[in-house]
């Protein structure tokens, strides 16, 4: 069945794979030999930095300046034991400077002929009151949670953008997209002169800020925008703060890019920025039909407060990430797409105390998608397959607006107010074709969505003394969503589940409306007993008011209406949920350990009213939390976290009447549902060594559900009748990750892995069975960092997944070979290319597929010229589709997604 359904099927996978892979392996091997042949031989000068009393000096700076102009400055910093290792080009003579705060700088010459060991002794500075002149800046200064780089010590003046500066700073890396990592951790916020740059996303800053404007780069660990809350509020944020040169603190920059290609392809993309200490103006525009979205799901989450903050509010995160707008943003695979985008940002500082920051983002797009899916239904009585084909033509329009007022009247007070507006209008026309042993049908669908989302947030923090600080946060939000859907087909469907009347054409309409008002209040008192003991008290309340209405009807050929409400359909639900809570936390520091334990008392009340019936419930709970961290040194930490949570159902699970959920599913809620209970454990380890070029991150996570809301499904063919019920059997899930990289000269080796193990129950056709899903992703890669040769990143990913029920086991495997090439040559040319070969295998279906994805671009810009020219090609091999898979309670989905064909563009850019 799948053989006829999918566009490509290979009978002999391994022969085909080896045959088709051979030229690509030759290409990768050629590139690797090319880069290796141009690598420079290095020798190592190593030893210890000590003072006259033989005390080892850690974080000492060692700079090696080459005597010739053909090589770059080399740098090292001593580790916690005072040891250093300086990698030098063989045969070069260097002037080596060694410095440490409070000690005389030592300078000597060294010719790098072979590996050598040399201990360096520094002498304390003498106090001379008649001369206080600071002429020397330490290249890297490490102080508490801040690392400061003096960029002039590492650049040569040929850099054009901030990304090129960052790549030369030890311990900082920038990927192809502009994401920044420091000491192995991702930078979550970018500031310019201590102010958030645009949305704080690193991509915009590193790809646009001119290199010659940068004086210092600061890496701020445990970043908190309110200075006096640092050390009180827990923060995993890592920020990059760009300090500008004095003569560059007022500048305009940007670029305008236009391009066109065959088959009427086009792109117009202006980026314009103005920066001064008091005023920042940013504009981004984009008009294209090449499948590029300027506003992504990660941008949307950042716009709503950032991923880290949203994960602290799991209710808000789930609501945000699952709404129709977020699902549209998360879709990056189209057969056709026209995108129209504009974003405007204004930040104005009225004085040193008050700032305003505002955004307006407008997007309109027309998108076409196509998916073909093989669904395997694990019905214990008779497993079967369904072939499904879905096409959609979507028109999406949205406006996002955000206005923030930040007021800091003094160093001990901070006030911030944020207003958020989202307006959405989406329409979608599509088709659904389904083939299974019990059904062969095609549906035409029309969906319209209008939504409005308003939110007002106020945050106030006040430090009364060194021992007493309070923080208050209130949020009032309003949401209204009105999705309307039509299903039209010439065959009856969901027989016995929906009350259809005989007709030549079955036209079923549904109207839904969800209106939600929420109020959140949080007051937190921080009591600092001393440097080693803190007590935090929390008082808060959350109130949720939700109105949920649905209506279904059949439009008959004579214009009459068959109202489904006469047969148990249609809902009108008024839902109220309140949570008042009080928490006490104790945080203490002893040796290398920081421990924070907390206990929160919650009083929950909820009720739902529908059809004149009211159900009221109340419960209380003591929910513990524990965070423990062992900091062996600033670059080696072990962290443990435990948290217990209750989660309550939303209105759409409490409805007392039927709801048509899709062309093959009818839902029935349960007004008597109560809360779910979760236990979450995590243990993570982090180690970074600039001295050894080593980065290690590892973690293991365990989640236990002791009380959950489960779907009970009656399955008849592909038709499903789903009810919700409370389920008290525990369900367990484990996950883990391991990331290791080691840099040796200009080559970095890396291993990344992720694994998941889930045990869960399925309730299908009155049978309760335990399912197990297991998945593993293992990646090995090598990356080069040559200064004057092509740089190549290549690797291999192996990803097996196994899904097991009491009567069925299915195994799916993905294998991916990838390579990325970046080469600057002839001073003004830049070549970039990326390649992916994905091999997909479904063992149960005995199917195998291979697809290749590649992109390439050649960019030319003469130094000191604002004009740039580029030839680019996306989907170089004109691949038609991608493959992926997923598991659910009783369903395994093998999905083929069709993508935009090959596009070749000629682009011209002008940089201000």
N, C-alpha and C positions, 0 to 999 in steps of 0.2 A: 504493500500500500504506500509506504513512504517513498519507494523507488519511483513511482509515477508522480507522486505529490511534489517532491523537491526538484529544483531545477538542475541539480548536479548530483550524480551518484557514480561512484567508482567501485567496480567489482573487486579489483585487486588493489587494496589500499597501499600496501607496503611497497609494491613495485612502482606504483604511480608516484608515491611519495619520494622514493629514492630517485626516480627518473627526473621528476620536476624539481627536486631540491638541489640537484647537482650543480646547475649553473649558479644558483644563489650562494651555495657554500663556496664555490670558487670565487665569487665576487667578494664575499665576506673575508675569505682567506687572503685574497689579494690586498684588500684594504688594510687588514691587520699587518701583513708583511710590510706594506708601504709605511704605515705609521711606526712600526718597530724599527725599520731601517733608518728613520730619521730621528729616533730617540737619541738623546745625548747621554754619554757615559758620565756617571757621577761617582764621587768618592765622598767619604764621610769623615768629618772632624767632630769628635765627640769627647766628652769629659764631664767634669763637675764645676759648678760655679760656687765658690766658697769665699768667706771673708778671712781676715787675718787670724781669727780665732777658730778657724776650721768649721764654722757654722755654714751649713748648706743654704743657699739663697734660691728660693723657688720663685717662678715667674720673672726671672731675669731675662732681659732682651738681648739677643745676639743678632747683629746685622752684618752681612758680608757684602761689601760694595766691590764689584768687579773693576779691574783696572781698564779693561777694554770696553767698547761700547756695544759689543755683540751679545752680551749676556745680561740677564736681569739680576737685581738685588736678591740675595737669599736671606732667609730669616729663620730663627728658631727661638724657642722660649723654654726655659728650664722647667722641669716637672717638679712635683712635690718633694723629691729627694735632691733637687738641685742639679740633676743631670740634664745635659743638652746633647743634641745631635744635629749637626749642620751639614746638609747635603750640598755639595759644591761640584761644579763642572770640572772634570779632570783637565789639568794643564793650565787652568786659569789662576791668576794672582789676584787676591782679594785684600781689601782693607777691612779688617774686622773690628767692630765696635761692640763692647759689652757694657751694659748699663743696668743699674738697679737703684731705685729711689733711696736717697740718703748716702750713696756711695759715689766715689770718683769714677768717671767713665774710663775704661781701659781700651786703648786702640793699638792694634798690631797688624802686621802684614803676614799673609800666609799664602803659599803656593800649593794648590791642591794636586799633588802628584799621586798620593796613595791614601788609604785609610789610616788615620792617625788618632791618637788620644792625647788630649791636652787639658789639664785642670787650670782654671783661671781664678786668680785671687783678686778680690776687690777690696779697696781701702776706704773706710768711712770718710765722708767729707768733713773738713774742719770748719768751724763756725767763724766766718769773717764778717764782723758787723759793719765794716766800712764798704762792703760791696755785696749788694743783694740784687743780682741780675740773673734771671732765668732765661738762658738762651737755648736750652735743649729740651725737646719734648720727647718723652719716652714713646717709641713706636706702638707698643701695646701696654696698656695699664689695666691690671685686674684689681678691682676693688669691690668687695662684697658681691652683689649680684650684677655688677656692671663691668663689661669689657669695653675699653675705649681704644679704637684704632686711629692712629694718625696716618691718614691715607697717603700723604706725600712720601712716606717712607717705603711705599710699596708700588707706586705707579710710575710710569715713565713719560706721561703726557700725551700718549697716543690713544688713550681711552676716550670713547665718545659718550657712553651712557653709564649710569650708576652700576648696571649689571656687570660691566667690564671691570669696574673698580672692585666690586665685591668678590669677584672670582679670584682676585689676587691677594685677598686677605686670608691669612691662615685660619682654618677652622670654619670658614664660610663657603657655602656652595650655592650655586644658582642653576636650576634646571632649564630645559628648553622653553618652558612656559613662563618662567619668571618667578617660580616659587623658590623661596630662600630657606636654607637650613643653616643653623649655627650650632656647632658642637653636637651635630647629629640630630638636632630637634628643629621642627618647622617653626619659622617665624610667623606669628599670627597677627601682627600689627606693625605698620610702618608709620613713623612720625617724621616730620620735618620741623626742626627747632622746637621739639617737645609738643607739637600739635599734630593730630591725626591727619595724614595726607589722604584726601578724598575719602573713600570708605575705609581706609586702612589696609586694603588688600595690597600685597607686595607686588603683584604683577604690574600694576599701573606705575608704581614708583620706579622700580628697577629698570623698566624699559623706556622711561621717558626723562627722568631727571638727568641733566647734563653732568658729565663726569667732572668737568673743571669747576663746578660750583661746590663740590664736596670738600670739606675740611676734615671732619671727623665722622666716624661711624661708631655708634654705641650699640652694644647688644645688652638689652635690659631683661634679665631673668625675673620671673615672678612679677611681671608688669602689672601695675594697677594705676589707672589714670588719676586716682586720688592718692597723692603721696602719703598722707598720714594714715591711710588704711593698709598700706603695705606692711606685711608682717602680721596683720590682724585677719584680713580676709585671705582665704586660700586662693591662689591663682597659679594656673599652669601656663599662662600666656608668656610668650617670648616676643619681645618687641625690638624693632630696629629703629634707632633714632638717628636721623641724618643732620649733622651740624654743618652749616654752610659757611663758606669763606665770607669775610666781612664785606668785600666788594661784590658779592654775589647774592646778597639777601633781598634782591628785588630783580626779578627776571621773568621773561615770558618765553615759552618754548612750546613745541608741539610739532605736528606734521599733518600733511594732507596727502592721502593716498587714493589714487584712482586707477582702475584697471578694467580691462575687457578681454574677452576671448571668443572663441568659436561658439556657435549655437547660442548667441545672444547672452553670454555670461557677462556680469559686470559687478564691480565693487566700488563704492565711494566711501572713504573712511577718514574723516577729519578728527584730530585730537588737538585741542588747544588749551593751554594752561598759562595762568598768570599767578606768580607767587610774590608776595611781599610779607613783611612781618605782621602787617595788620589786615591784609586782604588777600584772599585766594579765590580765583575764579577758574573753574574747569568746565570744559565742554567736550563731550564725546559724541560723535555721530556715526551712523553706519547705515548704508543702503547696499544690499547685495542679494544675489540669487544663487550663491554658491554653497549654501548650507551652513554658514557661519553665524552663530548667535553671539551677539555682544554681551548679552545679559544671561548668565547661567544660574543654575540652581545654587551653587556656592555663593554667588553674588547676592541672591535673594536671601539666603540664610544670614549672610553678613549684614545685609540691610536691616534685618530684624533683630540684630543684636549679636550675631556671631554664633558659630556652632557650639562653642564652649558654654556660653550663657544659656543657650536653648536647651542643651542637654541637662542643665540643672533644673529646668522646668519641662519634665518629660511630657506633661499634658500639652503644653504649648508647642513643643517640638513635633509631636505626633500629629497634632492638628495642622500645623504649618506644612510639614513635609508630605502629608497625604492629601492636601487640597488639590483641586483640579489644576490650579495655576502652577503649583510646584511640579506636578506630574508632567505638565507641558514642558517646563524648563528642563526637566531631567531627560527628556527625549532628544537625543542628538543624531538620530538616524532617520533620514528622510529620502524619498525618491525625488522630491522637488521642494524648494523652500525659497520664499522671498521675505527678507527681513528688513524692517525699517525701524531704526532705533535712534533715540536721542536722549542724552543725559546732561543735566546742568547742575553744577555744584557751586555754592557761594559760601565762603567762610569769612566773617568779618569780626575783627577784634576792635571793640569800641575803646577799650583801655586795657590795662593789665589784669583787670578783674572780670571782664565780661566779653564773651564770644557768642556769636550765633553761627550756626552751621545748617545749611539747607540743601536738599536735593530735590530734583524733579526728574523722573525717568519715564519716558513714553516709548512704547513699543507696539508695533503693528506687524503682523506676519501672516502669510498664507503658506500652508504646509500640506504636503501630500505624503502619506505613509502607506506601507504595505507590509504585512506580516503573514507568514504561513507557519502553522503550528501543528505538530503531532502531539496530541494529548493522550497519554496512557492512563486509563482509569483502573485503579487497583481494587476493583470490586472482588471481594473474596470468592463470590460465587462464580463469576465469569468475567475475568479481566477482558477489556476491549480497548480499541483505539478509535480516536476521533481525529479527522483531518479538518483543520479550520483555516480559512483564509479571511483576513480582515483588511479592508482598505479604508482610509479616512482622508477627507479633505477638510482641513481645519483653518478657520479664520480667527485670529486671536488679537485682541486689543487690550492693553492695560496701561494704567497710569499709577505710578508710585510717587508719593511725596513724603518727605520727612523734614521736620523743622526742629532744631535743637537749640536750646539756650543754656549756656554754661556760665555760671556766675561764682566767682571765688573772691568774696569780699576781703578775706584775710587768709593767712596760711593755715588756719585751723577750721575753716568753714568752706563747704562746697555745696552748690545747688545746681541741679541740672533738670531741665524739663524737655521732654521729647514728644512731638506730635507726629503720628504716622497715619497716612491715608493710602488706601489701595482701591482702585476702581477697575473692574474687569468685565469684559464682554467677549464671550467666546461662542462660536457656532461651528458645528461639525456635521458634515454629511458623509455617510459611509455605507459600506456593505459588509455583511457577515455571511460567509458561505461555510456550511458545516456538513460533513459526511461522516456517518457512523453506521454500525449495523442496524440501528433503529431509526435513523433520520437522515434525510438528504434534503437540505433546505437552504434558502438564501433570503436574507433580511436586508432591507434598506433602512437605514437609521438616520435620524436627525436629532441633534442635541443642541440646545441653546442654554447658555449660562450667563446670568448677570449676578455680579457680586459686589458688595461694598464692605470695606474693612476699615474701621476707625480705632485708633488707640492713643491714649494719653498717658504718659508716664512721668512721674516726678520723683527725683532722688535728692535727699538732703542728708549731709553728713556733717558732724560737728565734733571737734576734739575740745573737751573742756579742760583737760589737763593731760599730763603724760600717762595717767592711769585710767582716764575715763573718756570714752568716745562712743557716740551713738551714730547709727545710720538708719534712715527711714526711706522706704520705697513704696509708692502706691502706683497702681496701674488700673485704668478704666478702659475697657475695650468693648466694641460693638461690631458684630458681623452679621451680614444678611446674604444668603445664597439662595438663588432660585433657579435650579436646573430643571429644564423641561426636555422630555425625550419622546420620540416616536419610533415604533417598530412597525414596519410594513412588510408583509409577505403574502404569498398566494397559498400557503398551507397552514393549517391549524397547528398550534404549538402549545407546549405545556398542558397537554390534555389532562384533565382532572385536577389541575392546579389553578387555572384561571378560567372564568366563566365566559368563554367565547361563544358567540352566536354564529351559525353558518353564514358564510359570505364568499364571494368570488375573490375578494381581497381583504385580508385581515389588517386593519389599521388600529393599533393600540397606542394610546397617548398616556403619558404620566406627567404629573406636575408635582414638584417637591419644593418645599420652602423650609429653610433652617435659619432661625434668628436667635443670636446668642449675645447676651450681655454678661460681662465678667468684671469682677472687682477684686483686686489683690492688694493686701496691705501687709507690710513687714517692718517691724521695729527690732533692731538689734543693738544691744548694749555690750561694749567691749570693756572689760575691767582687767587692767594690767596690774597684777599684784607685784610683780617684779619681772626681770628679764627672763625668768625661767618658768613663770606660772601665769596663765591667763584664765579668766572665767568669762564666758560669753552667755548672755541671756537673750532669747528670741521670743517675741510675741507676734502673732500674725493671724490673718483671716483671709480665706478665699471664698468668694461667692460666685456661683455660676447659675444663670437663668437662661433656659433654652426652650424655645418653642419649635416644634417639629410637626409639619403637616405634609401629607401625601394624598394623592388622588389618582386613580387609574380609570380609564374608560375606553370603550371600543367605538370607533366611528363607523357606522354602517353605510352601505352604498347609497341608501335613500336619504342620508343626512341625519338619521336618528342616532341617538346615543345609547349605548349599552353601558350603564354606570356600574362599575364593579363594586361600589360601596354596598349594593344590595346583597353581596355575597361575601361579606367579611373583609373587603379591602378598604383602604382609606384610613388615615391616621390623623389625629389632632391631639398632640401630646404637649403638656406643660410640665417641664422638668426643672427642679430646683435642687442645688447641691451646695452645702456650706461646710467649711472646714475651719474651725478655730483651733489654734495650736499654741503651745508653750514649750520652749526648749531650753535646756541647760547643757552647756558644753564646757569641758575642762581641758585646757591645752597646757602641756608642760614639756620642758626641754631638760634632758639629762644626758650628758655625754654626747654621743653622736645621734641620739634618738630624740625625735619630736613626735609626741603622741597627743592626739585630740580625740577624746571620747565624748559622745553626746547622747542624750535621751530626750525624745520629743513626745509630748502628750498631745494627741489629736482628738477632737470631738467632732464627729461627722454627723450631719443630718441631711437626708435627701427624701424627696417625695416626687411622685409623678402623678399627674391628673389627666385622665382621658375618658371621654364619654361619661362624664359625671362621677366617675369612680376615682377616689384618691387613695394612694398607697403611701404611707409615711414610714420611714425607717430612721434609726439612729444607732450609732455604735461609737465606741472610743477605743483608742489603741495607744500603746507605748511602743514607739519605734526607735530602736537604738542605731547609732552610727559609730564607726571607729575608723580613724585614719592614723597610721603609724609610718614614720619615715626614718630610715637610718642613713645619715649622710656621712659616708666614709671620708669623702673630701668633696670639693666643689664640683668634681667631674665624675663622681661615683655615688649612686644613690639606690636604695632599696625601699619600695613603698608598698604598704598593704592598706586595703580599703574594704570596709564592710558597710552595707546599707540595707535596711529593710523598708519596704514601701508598700502602701496600699494604693490601688488604682480602681476608680469607679467607672461604671459604664456610661457612655453617652446616650442621648435620647433615642438614637436610631436602633439601639439594642433593647430598649424597654417598651417598644410599641406593642400594643395589644391586638392589632389587626395585621392582615397580610400586606406585604410590599413586593411589587414586581421589581426585582433587582437587576435582571438582565433577561435576554431572550430565552435563557434556559434555567433561571433560578428564581424561586419565590422565597421570601424571608418571612419569618414570624418571630417577633421579639418576645421578651419575657418580662412583664412588669415587676416580677419579684426578684430580679437579679440583685445581688449585693456586690461586695468589693472583691477584687483580686489581691493576692498577697505575693510579694516577690522578695527573695533574699539574693543579694548580689555581693560577690567576693572578687577581689582582684589582687594580684601580686605582680609587681613590675620591677624590673631592674634596668638601670641605665649606667653606662660607663663610657667615658670619652677620654681619649688621650691624644693631645696635639703632638706630644713628644714621639709617640709611636704611630701616629696616623691611624688610630684605631677608634671605632665607634661600635657600641653594642647596645641594643635595646631588646629586651625580652619581657614577655608578660603572659600570665595565665589568668583566665577569668572563668568564674563559675556562677551560674544563675539557677536558682531553684524556685519553682512556682508551687506553692503549697495549696493555693486556692485560685482557680482560674475560671474564666468564662469560656466555654467550649461550644463549638458548632456541632449539633447533632444533625446528620444529613440522611435523608431518604433519597436514594439514588435509583432512578429508573431510566436506563440508557444514559444520555447526557443530562437529562432533566434532574434538577435538584430541588428538594424542599428542605430548607435549612431553618432550624430553631436554635435558640440560645439557651444554655443551661449552666448551672454552677457545677463544677467538677472539682473534687477534693483529692484525687490521686496526685501525688507529687510528680512533677516533670522536671527533668534536669538538662542542662546544656553546659558544655565546656567549650572554651575557645582559647586559642593561644597564638602568639606571634613571636617571631625571632628575626631580628635584623642585625647583620654583622657586616662591617666593611673594614678593610685594611688598605691604607694607601702606602705604596712603596715607590718613592720617587714620583714619576709621572704616571704611574699606573695604579688604579684602585680596583680591588677585588671585592665583590659583595655577594652575600647570601641572604635571601629574604624568604620567610615562610609564614604561612597562616594556616590554622587548622580549626575545624569545628566538629563537635560531636553533640548531637541533639537526641534526646529521648522524649517522645511525646505520644499522646494517645489520640486515636481517631475513633469517632463515634459515627459509624455508617451502617444504615439498614439494621438498626438495633443490635449491632455487634460492636463491642469495645475491644480494640486491639492496640498493641503498643508498636509504634514505628520507631526506626532509628535512621537518622541521616548522618553521614560522615563525609567530610570534604577536606582536602588538603591542597594548598598552593605552595609550590616550592620553586624558587627562582635563583639561578646563579648568573652573575654577570661580571663583566670586566669593562672598565672605562679608562680612557687615557686622557692626560692633561698636558699635552705637549705645547710648547710655546710657539714653535715655528713649523709644526707638522700637522697633518690631518688628525683630528680627534675622533675616536670611535667608541661608542658604547654598544656592546652586544651581549646577548644573554639568551637563556633558555628557561622556559617555565613549564612545569609539569603539574597538572591539576586534575586529580581523580576525584570523583564523587560517587558515593554508594548510598542507595536508598533501600531500606529493608523493611518489609512487613512480615506478618506471620506466614504468608503464603507466596511472597514474591520478593525478588531482589533485582534491582537494576543498577548497572554501573555505567557511568558516563566519564569520559576522559577528554580533556583538552591539553594539547601540547602546542606551545608557541615559541617560535624562534624570532627574535627581534634584533634589529641593529639600527643605530642612529649615527649619522656622520655629520661632522661640522668641520669646515676647512676654510680658513682665511688665507688667501694666496694673492700674489702680485700686489700686495698692499691694499688694493681697493676692491677685491672680489671676495664674496662669501658664498660658499656652497653648503647647503643643508639638505639632508635626505634622511628619511626614516623608512623602515621596512618591517612588516610583520607577516609571518606565515603561521597560520593557525590550523592545526589538525584536530578534527572533532570526531569522536567515536562514541556511538551508543551501542553498547554490547548486547543489551536485551533485544534491540531491534535489528542488530547485525548491520548497522549502517555506519559509513565513514565518509567524511567530507574534508576537503582542504580548501582554504581560501587565503589569498594574499592581499595585503594592503600596503601601499607605498605612496609616499609623497616626496617631492623634491623641489628645490628652488635655488636659483642662482641670482644673487643680488650684487649690483655694482654701484658704488658711490665713491667718487674721488674725494680724497681728504680735503677738508675745508670747503667742499661744495655742498650746497643744500639739496641738490638734486640726486635722486636715487632711482635706479631702474632694476626691475626684477622680472624674471620669467619663472613661473611656478606651475606645478602640476599636482593636483590632488587625485587620489585613487588612480595611480599611475598605470596599474594593470587592468583598469576598468572592471574591477570586481563587482559582481551584482548583489551580493548579500553577505550578511554576517550570521553566525550561529551561536546560540547560547541555550542554557537549560535552567530549569528551576523545579523545586519540589513543593508540594503542599500536603495536606492531610492524606489525601487518597489519589493525588494527581501528579504525574510527572510530565512536564512540558518540554518539548524539544522545539525550539523556536528559530525560524529563519526570518531575518529582517532585511528587507531590500534597502539599498543605499543609493546615493547620488552617483551617477556614472562619472567617468574621468572628466576633469576640467583642466584646461590649460589657459593660463592668464598671462598677459603682459601688463605689469603695473608700473606706474610712475609715481614717485613720492617727492614731496618738498618739505624739508625740515626747517622750522624757524630757528 
